[in-house]
Each structure stands twice: as structure tokens, then as C-alpha cells.
């Protein structure tokens, strides 16, 4: 597979939700997992106040995701 890594845009929200469902459905033990609230899903696309969300795409299908978390005290630079 050749993945393309790029920022996940708002139009890919449904793919992101499906990917989260797949991952959560695959967890052996969900006892320690706190589900996302609707506002948390929306905040994933708020780059002004939160870290940008990136994903790996196989063709046009989102197959992985992640975010770079940066705290102001560490003065992160991308």
C-alpha cells in the first residue's frame, strides 16, 4: 500500500467517525476508554484552539489518523 499523509479536512468527518468506530470495536477491553463527546469530535477540526489532525489515506480512504499535541510551555514549532 502507498499511503498519502495529509491534514484531515472537515469533509472527511464521516470517514473519521467510521475509523474511530472500527478502532473502538476492535478493543479487547474498553473498560478504561472514555468515549468521545460530540463537541470533542467537532474540536478535532478547530486548528485555532487545538492541534491539527492528520491522516494516512489509501487512495481516498482514511485508514489511520493522529494529531501532534503541542503545549505552549514547550514552545513547539512545526
C-alpha positions as CSV (number, residue, x, y, z in Angstrom):
1,X,0.0,0.0,0.0
2,X,1.1,3.5,-0.8
3,X,-0.2,5.9,1.8
4,X,-0.6,9.7,1.4
5,X,-0.3,11.6,4.6
6,X,-2.3,14.9,4.8
7,X,-4.4,17.0,7.0
8,X,-7.9,15.6,7.7
9,X,-10.4,18.1,6.4
10,X,-13.9,18.6,7.7
11,X,-15.3,16.9,4.6
12,X,-13.7,13.7,5.8
13,X,-15.5,13.8,9.2
14,X,-17.7,10.7,8.3
15,X,-14.6,8.7,7.4
16,X,-13.0,9.7,10.7
17,X,-16.1,8.7,12.7
18,X,-16.1,5.3,10.9
19,X,-12.4,4.8,11.6
20,X,-13.0,5.6,15.3
21,X,-15.8,3.1,15.4
22,X,-13.6,0.4,13.9
23,X,-10.9,1.0,16.4
24,X,-13.2,1.1,19.4
25,X,-15.0,-2.0,18.1
26,X,-11.6,-3.8,18.0
27,X,-10.5,-3.0,21.5
28,X,-10.3,-6.1,23.7
29,X,-11.0,-4.1,26.9
30,X,-13.0,-0.9,26.7
31,X,-13.1,-0.5,30.5
32,X,-10.6,2.3,30.5
33,X,-11.6,4.1,27.4
34,X,-13.7,7.3,27.7
35,X,-15.9,7.7,24.5
36,X,-15.7,11.0,22.6
37,X,-18.4,13.5,23.2
38,X,-19.9,15.3,20.1
39,X,-18.1,18.5,21.0
40,X,-14.7,16.7,21.1
41,X,-15.3,15.4,17.5
42,X,-16.1,18.9,16.3
43,X,-13.0,20.3,18.1
44,X,-10.8,18.0,16.1
45,X,-11.3,20.4,13.2
46,X,-10.6,23.5,15.2
47,X,-7.0,24.3,14.4
48,X,-7.0,27.6,16.1
49,X,-7.5,26.1,19.5
50,X,-6.4,22.5,19.0
51,X,-3.8,20.5,17.3
52,X,-4.3,19.8,13.6
53,X,-5.4,16.3,12.8
54,X,-3.5,14.3,10.2
55,X,-4.3,11.1,8.5
56,X,-3.0,8.4,6.2
57,X,-5.1,7.8,3.1
58,X,-5.0,4.7,0.9
59,X,-6.4,6.3,-2.3
60,X,-9.2,8.4,-0.9
61,X,-10.0,6.2,2.1
62,X,-8.8,7.4,5.5
63,X,-7.0,4.4,7.1
64,X,-5.0,6.0,10.0
65,X,-5.1,9.2,12.0
66,X,-3.1,11.1,14.6
67,X,-2.6,14.6,16.0
68,X,0.5,16.5,17.0
69,X,-0.1,17.8,20.5
70,X,1.8,20.8,21.5
71,X,1.8,22.7,24.8
72,X,2.6,26.4,24.9
73,X,5.2,25.9,27.7
74,X,7.3,23.7,25.4
75,X,7.2,26.3,22.5
76,X,6.6,23.6,19.8
77,X,7.3,24.6,16.3
78,X,6.2,22.7,13.2
